[in-house]
């Protein structure tokens, strides 16, 4: 039986790429923090955002654009915005 092709979406791919860049930028800023305790606190809080980004990316790579894609993106963006509002970076 032939494997079903995953549905692609250029705009969604741009969102994923932009999300990746945002995650990389924040991680770089966290790694630049000199105080180890503060760095650990930021990293601990940002881990949820990284997890949600990984989940978003993995789902798209495995299944393509599907019914859950927008939900994954919304969850990631909400977590990222919450992190930004609670932590000055």
NORTATA-V355642 format. One record per residue. RES is the residue in one letter. OMEGA is omega in radians with two decimals (* if undefined). Layout:
res: {RES:RES}
omega: {OMEGA:OMEGA}
This chain:
res: {X:X:X:X:X:X:X:X:X:X:X:X:X:X:X:X:X:X:X:X:X:X:X:X:X:X:X:X:X:X:X:X:X:X:X:X:X:X:X:X:X:X:X:X:X:X:X:X:X:X:X:X:X:X:X:X:X:X:X:X:X:X:X:X:X:X:X:X:X:X:X:X:X:X:X:X:X:X:X:X:X:X:X:X:X:X:X:X:X}
omega: {-3.11:3.11:-3.13:3.11:3.10:-3.10:-3.14:3.14:-3.07:-3.13:3.13:3.08:3.08:3.10:3.14:3.14:3.12:3.12:3.11:3.14:3.11:3.13:-3.14:3.14:-3.14:3.10:3.11:3.12:3.12:3.13:3.12:3.13:-3.08:-3.11:-3.04:3.13:3.12:3.12:3.13:3.13:3.11:-3.11:3.12:-3.14:-3.07:-3.14:3.12:3.12:3.14:3.12:-3.13:3.06:3.13:3.12:3.11:-3.11:-3.12:3.13:-3.14:3.14:-3.10:-2.99:-3.05:3.13:-3.09:-3.10:-3.09:-3.02:-3.13:3.10:3.09:-3.14:3.14:3.12:3.12:-3.10:3.10:3.13:3.13:3.13:3.10:3.10:-3.13:-3.13:-3.10:-3.08:3.09:-3.08:*}
